[in-house]
Amino acid sequence: MSATLALALTGLGLLDSTSFGTLLIPIWLLLTPGRVRTGRIAVYLATVAAFYFCVGVLLVLGADAALDAVREAFDGVPPTHLRLAQLVLGLLVIAWSYRLEARARGRAGEPGRLQRWRTAAMTGASPDGDGGAGGRGVRGLMSLALAATALEVVTMVPYLAAIGLIANADLSWQVTGGALAGYCVVMILPAVLLGAVRIAAHDRAEPVLRRINDWFTRNTAKALGWTVGGIGIGLVLNAVVELLAGPA
């Protein structure tokens, strides 16, 4: 695997590390009153990493077949037509970014929604409220992790972009597995580091965690829109440059 690919995957993994499931919920776990229960946080983060690794393996398998099918389908299509299609796709992605941001803002304002997730994180209960006594332990945290990651995986554009890079890099299965595993580790690394700071600094770290929590709560929707919109702008600019440069 080239250094450029490794650097790109690291950057995308760090972007993914700021999502709802990989950072905000772990911060809520760290803000639980009393001593930090490292076992609960470890169970949650391990479940998140394992889920994304398994989904990544399935997506890479499907991406190989999909890329071959796309190459065959568009073989012989004039480059100009492909660039025009890319331009239209980029404009659609930009429009989608505004819709995602508006929808995320609307959902963030629903009464009780954020509070239910916060309660589930801080008690270990199931996010749908049916955790029961057993739900407050390992199963409750795993249920919370799986629910959070399953809900946001389709909107985690950096993650999907990383899968595309890995699938298109023609890597061996050993390297592919290592790249996916490394990506998942990078995704949970900021939460692990915040946990270490919380344990080392005790209650002195709580104000910092609360400020981070407040900032991400306010800006998550905006960041999602910017990320998707940035990809759309990149597609549009690349298509325009190629169209102006003429056929290859």
C-alpha positions in Angstrom: 0.0 0.0 0.0 1.4 3.4 -1.0 2.1 6.2 1.4 -0.4 8.4 -0.4 -3.2 5.9 0.1 -2.3 5.4 3.7 -2.3 9.1 4.3 -5.7 9.5 2.5 -7.2 6.7 4.6 -5.9 8.2 7.8 -7.4 11.6 6.9 -10.8 10.0 6.1 -10.7 7.9 9.3 -10.1 11.1 11.4 -13.1 12.7 9.7 -15.2 9.6 10.5 -13.9 9.7 14.1 -16.0 12.9 14.7 -19.3 11.3 13.9 -22.2 10.8 16.3 -21.5 7.2 17.0 -17.7 7.4 17.2 -17.2 10.5 19.3 -20.4 12.0 20.7 -21.8 8.9 22.4 -18.3 8.0 23.9 -18.2 11.5 25.3 -21.6 10.9 26.9 -20.2 7.7 28.4 -17.2 9.6 29.8 -19.5 12.2 31.3 -21.5 9.6 33.3 -21.5 10.7 37.0 -19.0 8.8 39.2 -15.8 7.0 38.3 -15.0 6.3 34.6 -16.1 2.7 33.8 -13.5 1.8 31.2 -15.0 -1.6 30.6 -18.3 0.0 29.3 -16.4 2.4 27.0 -14.2 -0.4 25.7 -17.2 -2.6 24.9 -18.9 0.2 23.1 -15.9 1.2 21.0 -14.9 -2.4 20.2 -18.5 -3.0 18.9 -18.3 0.1 16.7 -14.9 -0.9 15.3 -16.0 -4.5 14.7 -19.2 -3.4 13.0 -17.5 -1.1 10.6 -14.8 -3.6 9.8 -17.4 -6.3 8.9 -19.4 -3.8 6.8 -16.1 -2.7 5.1 -15.3 -6.3 4.2 -18.7 -6.8 2.6 -18.5 -3.5 0.8 -15.1 -4.2 -0.6 -16.3 -7.6 -1.9 -19.3 -5.9 -3.6 -17.2 -2.9 -4.8 -14.9 -5.2 -6.8 -17.8 -6.7 -8.7 -19.4 -3.3 -9.0 -16.3 -1.7 -10.4 -15.9 -4.4 -13.0 -19.5 -4.1 -14.0 -19.2 -0.3 -14.3 -16.1 -0.6 -16.5 -17.8 -3.0 -18.8 -21.0 -0.9 -19.0 -19.2 2.3 -19.9 -16.6 0.8 -22.1 -16.9 2.6 -25.5 -18.8 5.5 -24.1 -17.3 8.8 -25.3 -15.2 10.5 -22.6 -17.2 13.8 -23.0 -20.4 12.0 -22.2 -18.9 10.5 -19.1 -17.6 13.9 -17.9 -21.1 15.5 -18.5 -22.6 12.7 -16.4 -20.0 13.3 -13.7 -20.9 17.0 -13.8 -24.6 16.2 -13.3 -23.7 13.8 -10.5 -21.6 16.4 -8.8 -24.5 18.9 -8.9 -26.9 16.3 -7.5 -24.5 15.6 -4.7 -24.3 19.3 -3.8 -28.1 19.5 -3.8 -28.2 16.4 -1.6 -25.8 18.0 0.9 -28.3 20.8 1.5 -31.1 18.3 2.0 -29.0 16.2 4.4 -28.1 19.3 6.5 -31.7 20.5 6.6 -33.0 17.0 7.5 -30.3 16.6 10.2 -31.2 20.0 11.7 -34.9 19.1 11.7 -34.3 15.8 13.5 -32.0 17.5 16.0 -34.9 19.6 17.0 -37.2 16.8 17.7 -38.1 16.8 21.5 -36.8 13.9 23.4 -34.7 12.3 20.6 -31.3 13.5 21.7 -32.2 12.9 25.3 -33.2 9.3 24.6 -29.8 8.6 23.0 -28.0 10.4 25.8 -29.9 8.3 28.5 -29.1 5.1 26.6 -25.4 6.0 26.5 -25.1 7.0 30.1 -27.1 4.0 31.5 -26.2 1.2 29.1 -29.8 0.7 28.2 -31.1 -0.1 24.7 -31.7 3.1 22.7 -35.3 2.1 22.1 -35.9 2.0 25.9 -36.4 -1.8 26.2 -33.0 -2.7 27.7 -34.3 -3.9 31.0 -32.0 -5.1 33.7 -29.8 -7.1 31.3 -29.8 -4.2 28.8 -27.8 -2.1 31.3 -24.7 -4.3 30.8 -22.7 -5.5 27.9 -25.7 -6.3 25.7 -27.2 -2.8 26.2 -24.0 -1.1 25.2 -23.5 -3.4 22.2 -27.1 -2.7 21.2 -26.5 1.0 21.5 -23.3 0.8 19.4 -24.9 -1.3 16.7 -28.0 1.0 16.5 -25.9 4.2 16.3 -23.5 2.8 13.6 -26.3 1.2 11.5 -28.2 4.4 11.4 -25.3 6.6 10.3 -23.2 4.2 8.1 -25.1 5.3 4.9 -24.4 8.9 5.6 -20.7 8.5 6.5 -19.3 9.7 3.2 -15.6 9.5 4.2 -16.1 5.9 5.2 -17.6 5.0 1.8 -14.9 7.0 0.0 -12.3 5.0 1.9 -13.9 1.8 0.9 -13.8 2.9 -2.7 -10.1 3.8 -2.4 -9.3 0.4 -0.9 -11.3 -1.5 -3.5 -9.7 0.4 -6.4 -6.1 0.0 -5.1 -5.8 -3.7 -6.2 -4.4 -4.8 -2.8 -4.0 -8.3 -1.6 -6.6 -9.6 0.9 -4.0 -9.4 3.7 -3.3 -5.8 3.0 -7.0 -5.0 2.5 -7.9 -6.5 5.8 -5.0 -4.6 7.5 -6.1 -1.3 5.9 -9.7 -1.8 7.0 -8.6 -2.7 10.5 -6.3 0.3 10.7 -9.0 2.6 9.4 -11.4 1.3 12.2 -8.7 1.9 14.8 -8.2 5.5 13.6 -12.0 6.0 13.7 -12.1 5.3 17.5 -8.7 6.7 18.4 -9.9 10.2 19.4 -12.5 8.7 21.7 -9.8 6.4 23.2 -7.5 9.4 23.7 -10.3 11.4 25.4 -10.9 8.4 27.7 -7.3 8.4 28.7 -7.4 12.1 29.4 -10.6 11.7 31.5 -9.0 8.9 33.5 -5.7 10.8 34.1 -7.3 14.2 34.8 -10.4 12.9 36.6 -13.0 15.7 37.1 -10.7 18.4 35.7 -11.4 17.0 32.2 -15.1 17.2 32.5 -15.5 20.9 31.5 -13.4 20.2 28.4 -15.6 17.2 27.5 -18.7 19.2 28.0 -17.5 22.0 25.6 -16.6 19.4 23.0 -20.0 17.8 23.4 -21.8 21.1 23.1 -19.8 22.1 20.0 -20.4 18.8 18.2 -24.1 18.8 19.1 -24.5 22.2 17.5 -22.3 21.6 14.4 -22.8 18.0 13.4 -25.5 18.7 10.8 -23.4 21.5 9.3 -20.3 19.3 9.1 -22.3 16.6 7.4 -23.5 19.1 4.8 -20.0 20.5 4.2 -18.5 17.0 3.8 -21.0 15.9 1.2 -21.0 19.3 -0.5 -17.2 19.3 -0.7 -17.3 15.9 -2.5 -19.9 17.3 -5.0 -17.8 20.4 -5.6 -14.8 18.2 -6.3 -16.7 16.1 -8.8 -18.0 19.3 -10.6 -14.6 21.0 -10.7 -12.9 17.8 -12.0 -15.5 17.4 -14.7 -15.3 21.0 -15.8 -11.5 20.9 -16.0 -11.6 17.7 -18.1 -14.3 19.1 -20.4 -12.3 22.3 -21.0 -9.1 20.3 -21.5 -10.8 18.4 -24.3 -11.0 14.6 -24.9 -8.2 12.5 -23.5 
